[in-house]
Amino acid sequence: MTDSLILPENTEILMDLSHFSNFSIIAVFEKNYDVDKQIKQGDNSIGQRKSKSKSEKNKVKTCKRKEDDLVARLVDVIEQMIKEMVDENDGTATICRSQLAEQANCVPSQITYVLSTRFSGGSGYIVESRRGGGGQITITRVNHVGPAEYLKSIIDSVGDDLSQQQAKNLLVNAVSCGAMTSKEGTAIMAAVSDRALARVDSDIRAVLRADIFKHALLGLMVT
């Protein structure tokens, strides 16, 4: 004889599990137990976890953008510092990487990066490293004969590929030196921007940009 389980009045039998033991076991739930509600609560919980995960990813992306903005601003500050030193010394200035890095509150490699991207060939400056000079570098502003010669020097300095930032730097310097008008620089920048070349495969985008950039400058030289 098996024992029986007495059920409260507010419960109902959902399944007979008596065959699992030597006494009657009745799986019960309260009559007001809302299964659909519990499923929805479970779905909401999953949705909340997904939302939290997406929120965390967005926070990471935001931090990355802020970091990139800070680096870009630092590069601009260092560039301006060097240009002011060149202006104050009649077009030629000798700097010490470590000292300038200390003033800008950055690492010396950041100074090297600015010199290679903002003061490279075609930018209107000549950068010379002094061996045995304790990291001293001389920056000299070049006074070109005319716009055509300056544009030619830019073309000669551009390699097989060109990034959007490199194109921007070269155009800004060309406008500031009077080799082209602001309108011409803006038009060329629009033609070689990432947005204009968005449909071009990323592997060859920089190569195509360099070709367009050079031909645009050649067009200015013959006008």
Secondary structure as GFF3:
##gff-version 3
##sequence-region A 1 223
A	DSSP	beta_strand	11	16	.	.	.	ID=ss1
A	DSSP	three_ten_helix	18	20	.	.	.	ID=ss2
A	DSSP	beta_strand	26	30	.	.	.	ID=ss3
A	DSSP	alpha_helix	35	88	.	.	.	ID=ss4
A	DSSP	beta_strand	92	96	.	.	.	ID=ss5
A	DSSP	alpha_helix	97	104	.	.	.	ID=ss6
A	DSSP	alpha_helix	108	118	.	.	.	ID=ss7
A	DSSP	beta_strand	125	129	.	.	.	ID=ss8
A	DSSP	beta_strand	136	141	.	.	.	ID=ss9
A	DSSP	alpha_helix	147	157	.	.	.	ID=ss10
A	DSSP	alpha_helix	164	176	.	.	.	ID=ss11
A	DSSP	alpha_helix	182	192	.	.	.	ID=ss12
A	DSSP	alpha_helix	202	221	.	.	.	ID=ss13
###
